[in-house]
Amino acid sequence: MTKIKRALLSVSDKEGIVPLAKFLTENGVEIISSGGTRKSLEEKGIAVTPIESVTGNPEAFGGRMKTLSFQVSSALLFRRNHGEDIDTAKKLGIEAIDLVVCNLYPFAEVAKKQGDFDELIENIDIGGPTMVRAAAKNHQAVTVLTNPSQYNLFVELFNVGAGAIDDVAKSHFALEAFRHTAEYDSLITETLQQRLLGSRSSFHGHATGPYANEVRYGENPHQKGFVIKGLNTKERTRLAEAPAIQGKALSYNNYLDADASWRCNSDLHMQSPDKHCVTVVKHSNPCGASVATSSSEALRLAWQGDPISAFGSIITFNKKLDLECAQFLSERFVEVIIAPEFDDNALEILSKKKNLRLLKLSPETESFDDLMIRTIDGGFLAQQEDNGQELEIKQVVGQHDSLNNDGLIAFGLKVTKHLKSNAIGLVAAIDGQMTLLGAGMGNPNRLISLQQAVEKAKENGHDDLGDALLVSDAFFPFRDNIDEACKFGIRAILQPGGSIKDKEVINACEELGIAMAFTGMRHFRH
């Protein structure tokens, strides 16, 4: 680790900068600074090297030009372990800068107080982001701090490293720096969009581009909607860019349902890559799902899961859509079909349904690694996708064949995970093939979800539920669900457990002759 010998300090938010600067000078670090930061430090008697002595140029244009220079950028960017870079730096008289402490012009504060447009423009920082990004890019050699909250940690690390910062810490500081500049640029874009075009959204009206396309309509026909493409770092095509083989443009709801169908089917595919998986989704919930020995059989079983809800649904296949599947679907109304490939004969049949959308998209083969992002008033919520894997299935009462069937347990957990909470899935193995018999979801009362799942299974001809497995996405808080399940002939239950009423629920199962196992993992989906 290289010791920090020279630091460039240029901050708008001066909280904590004086104590930090004193600490640096006490430890033999030269401080370079400019403008208001330099003035604040010199007023406290801290020795500062003026930025002009590094750049060879005075501040100009009302402070618009200070740090932007070949000399400063070179001092940050040249590679300390690269022989040619080191030689070039010596020839050019470039002396390394090892630490950048910089936070940007207070654009956010000016925007909040609805400052005039000229003031807003003057608070768009140019030199600051350049320094921050240069330091972050070369973070193996340069430490970059962008927030006063980091100063104490930096001091601790500096002391531990005897004047040097370890590589892991520098990497974390660099990541925060890139996040800082990204948020800053996003705020500028949104604010200027509002000031110049009268819209808070960069994707309003004609303000679309290569990363945002207007969809057919939003959640309802009177709402505008957009599909915004993220950065694709994967080898495969993503849903937002999936090629449409035929059919009219997708709407906002079509994309949501397509994503739900594709994600659920991808989970089934990752569990059983050699099998044929089909998922039928309506209003973002799987209403049919199956894993079978052929796509046609999987489609038949999945459709039987809820033939009524399957009307106008989104269907995803993990294997090539063949002629037999196309013939089955040609007599039924569906909105979108997703498959990695389409047989030529299947395409010929489906082409007669002009409005039917066909998307070519392969299933995911690894765990989902994107953040799931939703808007709330004034901000966003983000979380990892639910990739949780149950480590142990613990049988707590009774015995039942379905609770000894690892394939059925995995299938039931995957499908139920994709139902909106409170969720109940009824699954079964029929001739070795896994299928969703019925589902209940999206209710504030889990008892209603259970009743809906049973009602749907019976509608679809499954009157005897003795061989079914009931899967719950969360624990049962009371025994009433157990009593209700018994009433419908259900003999096996899989649930996370963890309620203060677990003992009561277990006793109810024992009393009624129902087998139950705990997974130890909840799968809420709101």
LUMFILO-612687 format. One line per field, with one value per residue (C-alpha): residue number from 1; x, z, y. Coordinates in Angstrom, 3 decimals. Last residue first. Example, Ala and Ser with C-alpha at 12.3 -4.5 7.8 and 13.67 -1.06 7.14 Angstrom:
// residues 2
num 2, 1
xx 13.670, 12.300
zz 7.140, 7.800
yy -1.060, -4.500
This chain:
// residues 526
num 526, 525, 524, 523, 522, 521, 520, 519, 518, 517, 516, 515, 514, 513, 512, 511, 510, 509, 508, 507, 506, 505, 504, 503, 502, 501, 500, 499, 498, 497, 496, 495, 494, 493, 492, 491, 490, 489, 488, 487, 486, 485, 484, 483, 482, 481, 480, 479, 478, 477, 476, 475, 474, 473, 472, 471, 470, 469, 468, 467, 466, 465, 464, 463, 462, 461, 460, 459, 458, 457, 456, 455, 454, 453, 452, 451, 450, 449, 448, 447, 446, 445, 444, 443, 442, 441, 440, 439, 438, 437, 436, 435, 434, 433, 432, 431, 430, 429, 428, 427, 426, 425, 424, 423, 422, 421, 420, 419, 418, 417, 416, 415, 414, 413, 412, 411, 410, 409, 408, 407, 406, 405, 404, 403, 402, 401, 400, 399, 398, 397, 396, 395, 394, 393, 392, 391, 390, 389, 388, 387, 386, 385, 384, 383, 382, 381, 380, 379, 378, 377, 376, 375, 374, 373, 372, 371, 370, 369, 368, 367, 366, 365, 364, 363, 362, 361, 360, 359, 358, 357, 356, 355, 354, 353, 352, 351, 350, 349, 348, 347, 346, 345, 344, 343, 342, 341, 340, 339, 338, 337, 336, 335, 334, 333, 332, 331, 330, 329, 328, 327, 326, 325, 324, 323, 322, 321, 320, 319, 318, 317, 316, 315, 314, 313, 312, 311, 310, 309, 308, 307, 306, 305, 304, 303, 302, 301, 300, 299, 298, 297, 296, 295, 294, 293, 292, 291, 290, 289, 288, 287, 286, 285, 284, 283, 282, 281, 280, 279, 278, 277, 276, 275, 274, 273, 272, 271, 270, 269, 268, 267, 266, 265, 264, 263, 262, 261, 260, 259, 258, 257, 256, 255, 254, 253, 252, 251, 250, 249, 248, 247, 246, 245, 244, 243, 242, 241, 240, 239, 238, 237, 236, 235, 234, 233, 232, 231, 230, 229, 228, 227, 226, 225, 224, 223, 222, 221, 220, 219, 218, 217, 216, 215, 214, 213, 212, 211, 210, 209, 208, 207, 206, 205, 204, 203, 202, 201, 200, 199, 198, 197, 196, 195, 194, 193, 192, 191, 190, 189, 188, 187, 186, 185, 184, 183, 182, 181, 180, 179, 178, 177, 176, 175, 174, 173, 172, 171, 170, 169, 168, 167, 166, 165, 164, 163, 162, 161, 160, 159, 158, 157, 156, 155, 154, 153, 152, 151, 150, 149, 148, 147, 146, 145, 144, 143, 142, 141, 140, 139, 138, 137, 136, 135, 134, 133, 132, 131, 130, 129, 128, 127, 126, 125, 124, 123, 122, 121, 120, 119, 118, 117, 116, 115, 114, 113, 112, 111, 110, 109, 108, 107, 106, 105, 104, 103, 102, 101, 100, 99, 98, 97, 96, 95, 94, 93, 92, 91, 90, 89, 88, 87, 86, 85, 84, 83, 82, 81, 80, 79, 78, 77, 76, 75, 74, 73, 72, 71, 70, 69, 68, 67, 66, 65, 64, 63, 62, 61, 60, 59, 58, 57, 56, 55, 54, 53, 52, 51, 50, 49, 48, 47, 46, 45, 44, 43, 42, 41, 40, 39, 38, 37, 36, 35, 34, 33, 32, 31, 30, 29, 28, 27, 26, 25, 24, 23, 22, 21, 20, 19, 18, 17, 16, 15, 14, 13, 12, 11, 10, 9, 8, 7, 6, 5, 4, 3, 2, 1
xx -46.140, -44.227, -43.616, -41.417, -40.689, -37.915, -37.681, -39.007, -41.327, -43.126, -46.667, -48.604, -52.320, -54.073, -56.568, -55.219, -51.598, -52.248, -54.008, -51.147, -48.662, -50.727, -50.915, -47.183, -46.432, -48.524, -45.513, -45.004, -41.724, -42.963, -42.078, -44.991, -45.526, -48.824, -50.020, -53.403, -55.878, -59.396, -61.270, -62.340, -58.779, -57.508, -60.057, -59.050, -55.390, -56.084, -57.963, -54.932, -53.596, -50.637, -49.924, -46.434, -45.597, -45.600, -47.951, -47.707, -50.533, -49.421, -52.011, -52.498, -55.636, -57.031, -59.871, -62.210, -59.612, -61.879, -60.684, -63.414, -62.240, -58.710, -60.047, -62.195, -59.253, -56.973, -59.695, -60.340, -56.650, -56.377, -59.411, -57.744, -54.592, -56.505, -55.248, -55.713, -53.323, -53.278, -55.133, -53.881, -55.128, -53.912, -50.383, -48.612, -45.647, -45.315, -44.537, -47.899, -49.578, -47.436, -49.487, -49.587, -51.950, -50.470, -51.425, -50.294, -50.896, -49.051, -48.787, -47.843, -44.262, -43.027, -45.942, -44.502, -40.958, -41.988, -44.427, -41.887, -39.172, -41.566, -42.781, -39.238, -38.214, -41.115, -41.045, -43.542, -45.841, -45.791, -47.134, -45.875, -46.973, -45.693, -42.636, -41.009, -38.045, -37.177, -33.611, -31.518, -34.390, -32.950, -33.556, -33.230, -35.893, -34.701, -32.507, -34.155, -34.806, -37.360, -37.431, -38.036, -40.331, -43.559, -42.674, -41.186, -40.208, -36.831, -35.890, -32.090, -30.657, -28.888, -31.416, -29.825, -28.443, -30.022, -32.530, -34.988, -34.519, -36.539, -38.193, -41.433, -44.641, -47.510, -50.944, -52.715, -52.451, -53.646, -53.060, -49.312, -49.804, -50.231, -47.239, -45.150, -45.819, -44.722, -41.493, -40.843, -40.463, -37.420, -36.549, -40.262, -42.633, -46.282, -48.347, -52.031, -53.759, -57.072, -57.531, -58.008, -54.546, -53.082, -53.495, -52.286, -49.256, -48.424, -48.559, -46.429, -43.583, -42.582, -38.864, -38.114, -38.477, -42.052, -43.849, -47.562, -49.162, -52.924, -55.993, -58.060, -55.836, -58.055, -60.901, -58.716, -57.183, -54.658, -55.902, -53.779, -50.668, -51.490, -52.029, -48.989, -46.742, -48.084, -47.412, -43.990, -42.946, -41.765, -43.488, -43.065, -46.284, -47.685, -51.111, -52.632, -49.211, -49.837, -48.800, -52.384, -52.683, -49.733, -49.394, -46.076, -44.708, -41.664, -40.319, -37.683, -33.904, -33.392, -35.424, -34.740, -33.260, -36.195, -38.747, -37.116, -37.029, -40.743, -41.500, -39.335, -40.812, -44.404, -43.807, -41.846, -44.516, -47.182, -45.379, -44.608, -48.196, -49.400, -47.318, -48.603, -46.974, -47.098, -49.196, -48.238, -45.248, -41.666, -41.089, -37.382, -36.615, -35.102, -36.860, -37.047, -33.256, -31.148, -28.410, -24.715, -25.372, -24.150, -27.335, -27.519, -31.129, -33.862, -36.801, -40.200, -42.628, -46.268, -48.840, -52.117, -55.604, -55.482, -54.944, -51.754, -49.853, -50.310, -48.872, -45.335, -43.139, -39.483, -36.689, -32.992, -32.353, -34.417, -37.576, -38.466, -41.340, -43.993, -42.560, -39.538, -37.354, -40.086, -40.827, -42.226, -42.427, -39.972, -37.209, -37.645, -38.923, -36.349, -33.720, -34.565, -34.700, -31.395, -29.616, -30.868, -29.662, -26.231, -25.900, -27.128, -24.503, -21.787, -22.461, -22.822, -19.421, -17.941, -19.606, -18.015, -14.634, -14.884, -15.659, -12.689, -10.388, -11.526, -10.718, -7.334, -6.048, -5.441, -1.909, -0.528, 0.402, -2.286, -4.114, -3.855, -5.100, -7.921, -9.105, -8.814, -10.745, -13.494, -13.831, -13.951, -16.582, -19.609, -18.199, -19.140, -17.260, -13.949, -11.587, -8.445, -6.027, -3.712, -5.972, -8.781, -7.665, -11.229, -12.412, -9.787, -10.712, -14.426, -14.055, -11.812, -14.130, -17.205, -15.711, -14.503, -17.951, -20.394, -23.833, -24.492, -24.065, -26.942, -29.319, -28.367, -29.125, -32.483, -33.722, -33.792, -36.701, -35.676, -35.318, -33.337, -30.824, -30.379, -29.985, -27.383, -25.178, -21.856, -20.167, -18.354, -14.622, -11.803, -9.240, -6.261, -3.043, -2.136, 0.960, 3.492, 3.504, 6.684, 5.998, 9.097, 8.468, 4.800, 5.840, 8.320, 5.704, 3.122, 5.611, 6.471, 2.898, 2.470, 1.524, -0.922, -1.444, -4.975, -4.889, -1.778, -2.772, -6.175, -4.551, -1.897, -4.118, -6.506, -9.990, -9.288, -10.194, -12.226, -15.840, -14.577, -15.924, -14.425, -10.924, -8.821, -5.187, -3.125, 0.024, -2.183, -0.249, 0.703, -2.780, -4.327, -2.901, -0.795, -2.430, -0.988, -3.719, -4.028, -7.771, -8.445, -6.189, -8.515, -11.705, -10.043, -8.743, -12.208, -13.810, -11.644, -8.878, -6.972, -3.808, -2.866, 0.544, 0.360, 2.893, 0.734, -0.108, -1.071, -3.585, -5.127, -5.491, -7.205, -9.655, -10.424, -11.057, -13.167, -15.643, -18.654, -17.459, -20.220, -19.044, -15.734, -12.367, -9.473, -6.621, -4.273, -0.561, 1.581, -0.746, 1.344, 1.308, 0.000
zz -2.586, -2.760, 0.601, 0.504, 4.097, 4.935, 7.757, 5.530, 8.038, 7.393, 8.088, 8.003, 8.770, 11.019, 12.547, 16.123, 14.982, 12.569, 15.288, 17.711, 15.117, 14.674, 18.433, 18.780, 15.908, 17.526, 18.227, 14.481, 12.980, 10.496, 6.809, 5.447, 3.749, 4.400, 3.726, 4.299, 2.501, 2.625, 2.248, 5.905, 6.912, 5.112, 6.940, 10.357, 9.504, 8.344, 11.596, 13.643, 13.938, 12.735, 9.823, 8.507, 5.168, 1.448, 2.110, 0.199, 0.301, -1.126, -2.922, -2.541, -0.410, -2.548, -4.035, -5.925, -8.502, -11.474, -12.374, -10.363, -7.402, -7.699, -7.997, -4.884, -2.973, -3.907, -3.172, 0.270, 1.101, -0.072, 2.059, 5.119, 4.418, 5.071, 3.414, 0.061, -2.879, -3.596, -3.851, -6.128, -7.735, -9.048, -9.897, -11.676, -11.395, -13.609, -12.183, -13.195, -11.500, -8.798, -6.964, -6.098, -4.123, -3.720, -0.996, -1.067, 1.147, -0.722, -4.507, -6.125, -7.398, -4.271, -4.627, -7.934, -6.681, -3.355, -4.996, -7.609, -4.997, -2.807, -5.805, -6.838, -3.284, -2.886, 0.757, 1.815, -1.005, 0.347, 3.752, 7.318, 10.570, 12.444, 12.369, 9.109, 8.636, 5.094, 5.284, 3.449, 1.711, -1.101, -1.201, -4.599, -3.868, -6.112, -4.303, -3.050, -4.075, -2.961, -4.790, -4.067, -3.525, -3.231, -3.828, -6.925, -7.278, -7.983, -7.985, -8.083, -10.660, -9.713, -10.620, -9.938, -12.999, -16.082, -16.951, -19.557, -23.242, -24.916, -28.326, -27.850, -29.727, -29.477, -30.650, -32.506, -35.944, -34.895, -38.289, -37.597, -34.853, -37.344, -39.505, -36.431, -35.125, -38.446, -38.273, -34.657, -32.272, -30.066, -26.565, -25.791, -24.658, -25.733, -25.230, -25.078, -25.043, -26.628, -27.343, -30.443, -31.845, -28.432, -28.759, -32.380, -31.388, -28.582, -31.013, -33.582, -31.191, -28.947, -28.308, -24.636, -21.457, -22.306, -21.052, -21.306, -20.755, -20.189, -22.066, -21.042, -18.643, -15.830, -16.995, -17.716, -14.227, -13.468, -16.556, -18.692, -16.777, -17.279, -21.028, -21.427, -19.557, -21.724, -24.917, -23.707, -23.023, -20.007, -17.491, -15.188, -14.759, -13.988, -14.084, -12.509, -11.918, -10.701, -12.457, -13.519, -15.309, -15.708, -17.317, -16.717, -18.766, -17.992, -20.072, -18.191, -18.602, -16.811, -13.745, -10.875, -13.119, -15.497, -12.696, -11.614, -15.239, -15.525, -12.550, -13.931, -17.456, -16.239, -13.906, -16.573, -19.192, -16.739, -16.111, -19.810, -20.830, -18.135, -19.595, -23.087, -25.775, -29.397, -31.796, -32.950, -34.421, -33.788, -31.050, -30.230, -26.503, -25.522, -22.202, -21.668, -21.721, -24.506, -23.349, -22.817, -19.700, -19.057, -20.315, -19.036, -18.300, -20.838, -19.965, -21.123, -21.155, -20.324, -20.940, -19.073, -20.617, -21.825, -18.287, -16.735, -19.345, -23.102, -26.248, -24.904, -25.271, -25.600, -23.232, -23.533, -27.162, -26.777, -25.269, -24.587, -27.083, -24.405, -20.930, -20.376, -18.590, -16.010, -13.994, -17.021, -17.993, -20.868, -19.817, -16.037, -15.477, -17.736, -16.183, -12.771, -13.908, -15.790, -13.000, -10.433, -12.565, -12.909, -9.130, -8.487, -10.903, -9.377, -5.852, -6.975, -8.681, -5.482, -3.299, -5.474, -5.172, -1.350, -1.334, -3.590, -1.453, 1.634, 0.014, -1.214, 2.212, 2.966, 3.698, 6.350, 8.976, 7.717, 11.052, 11.412, 7.873, 8.353, 11.501, 9.822, 6.786, 8.999, 10.686, 7.325, 5.631, 7.050, 5.480, 2.063, -1.225, -0.196, -2.875, -2.247, -5.169, -6.142, -6.671, -6.949, -10.413, -11.756, -8.446, -8.585, -12.166, -11.342, -8.359, -10.191, -13.200, -10.981, -9.155, -12.246, -13.798, -11.024, -12.068, -9.522, -12.046, -14.057, -11.107, -10.329, -13.936, -13.744, -10.650, -7.391, -6.767, -3.126, -3.787, -7.011, -5.233, -2.474, -4.991, -7.042, -3.989, -5.901, -5.447, -2.714, -2.879, -0.859, -3.286, -1.954, -3.557, -5.923, -7.876, -9.153, -12.881, -14.153, -17.741, -18.059, -14.616, -15.437, -18.735, -16.973, -14.419, -17.142, -19.126, -16.079, -14.982, -11.246, -10.301, -13.167, -14.182, -13.477, -10.479, -11.221, -14.890, -14.099, -12.027, -14.611, -17.681, -16.090, -14.699, -11.092, -11.311, -14.307, -13.633, -10.774, -12.164, -15.558, -14.312, -11.537, -12.443, -14.534, -13.850, -12.862, -9.718, -8.510, -9.439, -7.061, -4.138, -1.724, 1.685, 5.183, 7.824, 9.922, 10.479, 8.006, 5.573, 5.675, 4.999, 2.195, 0.471, 0.608, -0.791, -3.875, -4.274, -2.489, -2.367, 0.978, 1.561, 3.934, 6.766, 9.407, 11.201, 7.808, 7.261, 10.731, 10.370, 6.977, 8.492, 11.408, 8.915, 6.495, 9.095, 7.511, 4.547, 2.147, -1.081, -1.041, -2.788, -1.032, -3.087, -1.036, -1.366, 0.555, 1.122, 1.706, -0.984, 0.000
yy -7.809, -11.095, -12.769, -15.895, -16.994, -19.460, -22.012, -24.791, -26.470, -29.771, -30.918, -34.186, -33.971, -36.486, -34.049, -34.018, -34.071, -31.214, -29.187, -29.865, -28.573, -25.390, -24.775, -25.391, -23.014, -20.218, -17.969, -18.284, -19.460, -22.020, -21.735, -23.832, -27.192, -28.972, -32.537, -34.247, -31.964, -33.398, -30.105, -29.919, -30.753, -27.655, -25.492, -26.867, -26.279, -22.732, -22.042, -23.159, -19.623, -17.518, -19.873, -19.194, -17.610, -18.563, -21.498, -24.780, -27.354, -30.694, -32.778, -36.526, -36.271, -33.462, -35.519, -33.209, -32.196, -31.454, -27.971, -26.280, -28.392, -27.009, -23.452, -23.818, -25.278, -22.398, -19.860, -21.330, -21.231, -17.621, -16.712, -18.269, -16.271, -13.028, -9.820, -11.572, -11.405, -15.119, -18.404, -21.147, -24.351, -27.681, -26.524, -29.372, -31.695, -34.752, -38.197, -39.641, -36.695, -35.072, -32.475, -28.797, -26.579, -23.087, -20.622, -17.013, -13.982, -12.664, -12.453, -15.759, -16.174, -17.964, -20.386, -21.624, -22.178, -23.727, -26.136, -27.245, -27.832, -29.830, -31.824, -32.721, -33.621, -36.065, -37.178, -34.506, -35.642, -39.207, -38.155, -38.576, -36.948, -33.883, -31.643, -32.665, -30.341, -29.309, -28.039, -25.481, -23.696, -21.632, -17.894, -16.257, -13.634, -10.790, -8.286, -5.141, -1.574, 0.989, 4.298, 7.931, 10.876, 8.951, 5.332, 3.774, 0.133, -1.462, -5.155, -5.285, -7.632, -10.881, -13.554, -16.932, -18.681, -20.274, -17.570, -18.767, -17.914, -15.156, -14.953, -13.056, -13.874, -11.410, -12.569, -9.781, -11.428, -14.894, -16.560, -16.336, -18.933, -21.771, -20.845, -20.149, -23.662, -25.149, -23.143, -24.294, -21.361, -20.777, -19.563, -19.217, -16.470, -16.406, -13.246, -12.306, -15.685, -16.658, -20.361, -22.500, -21.745, -22.579, -26.348, -26.337, -24.271, -26.699, -29.651, -27.808, -27.083, -24.184, -24.689, -25.253, -23.143, -22.135, -19.024, -18.223, -14.804, -14.899, -13.665, -16.690, -18.657, -17.354, -19.597, -22.619, -22.542, -25.293, -27.156, -24.822, -25.882, -29.578, -29.199, -26.979, -29.422, -32.273, -30.311, -29.226, -32.799, -34.804, -32.529, -29.543, -27.601, -24.187, -22.578, -19.479, -17.943, -14.391, -11.154, -10.313, -13.672, -16.009, -19.455, -21.223, -24.127, -26.250, -29.144, -31.133, -31.244, -27.924, -28.975, -26.536, -23.850, -24.373, -23.998, -20.722, -19.599, -20.373, -18.139, -15.351, -15.630, -15.516, -12.563, -10.673, -11.322, -10.173, -6.883, -6.424, -7.096, -4.702, -1.854, -2.652, -4.777, -3.728, -5.809, -9.289, -11.104, -12.167, -9.591, -9.480, -9.323, -5.957, -5.321, -9.101, -9.529, -11.077, -13.435, -12.714, -10.649, -7.107, -5.476, -1.900, -1.077, -0.575, 1.613, 0.400, 3.266, 3.905, 6.610, 6.311, 6.589, 2.965, 1.619, 0.197, 2.175, 2.227, 0.645, 1.086, 4.175, 3.310, 4.281, 3.393, 4.405, 7.560, 8.940, 12.567, 12.521, 12.246, 11.739, 9.510, 12.050, 12.422, 15.566, 17.341, 21.028, 20.710, 23.116, 23.375, 19.832, 18.215, 20.471, 19.044, 15.411, 15.606, 17.483, 14.971, 12.071, 13.686, 14.049, 10.510, 9.167, 11.371, 10.069, 6.449, 6.662, 8.086, 5.443, 2.760, 4.473, 4.583, 0.875, 0.096, 2.253, 0.337, -3.016, -1.779, -0.701, 2.969, 4.190, 6.563, 3.993, 1.594, 1.489, 5.271, 5.915, 3.394, 5.171, 8.591, 7.336, 5.951, 9.332, 11.137, 8.989, 10.832, 14.011, 12.572, 12.271, 10.710, 9.364, 7.304, 7.070, 4.196, 1.203, 3.741, 4.885, 5.070, 6.519, 9.280, 10.173, 10.014, 12.337, 14.777, 15.022, 15.159, 18.169, 20.040, 20.263, 21.150, 22.341, 25.066, 27.878, 26.379, 26.513, 30.088, 31.044, 29.249, 31.023, 29.075, 26.736, 26.196, 22.497, 23.011, 25.221, 22.630, 19.803, 21.696, 22.178, 22.049, 18.681, 16.869, 16.402, 14.922, 13.488, 11.541, 10.280, 13.136, 12.093, 14.624, 15.322, 16.943, 15.949, 13.746, 12.223, 11.483, 9.881, 7.582, 6.518, 5.888, 3.772, 1.695, 1.003, 0.345, 3.909, 4.277, 7.900, 9.059, 11.377, 13.434, 13.392, 14.896, 17.623, 18.523, 18.341, 20.789, 21.246, 22.260, 25.923, 27.052, 28.027, 30.197, 33.460, 32.832, 32.078, 30.566, 31.094, 28.680, 26.666, 23.725, 22.780, 26.269, 27.442, 24.871, 26.822, 24.703, 25.026, 25.483, 25.357, 28.488, 28.249, 31.060, 29.188, 26.195, 28.136, 30.149, 27.001, 25.460, 28.603, 28.696, 26.128, 23.384, 21.317, 19.813, 18.218, 15.250, 15.194, 13.535, 16.766, 18.166, 15.360, 15.620, 19.376, 18.893, 16.377, 18.698, 21.556, 19.487, 18.236, 19.950, 21.988, 20.929, 22.539, 20.694, 20.844, 19.104, 17.624, 15.454, 14.729, 12.207, 9.239, 6.120, 3.440, 0.000
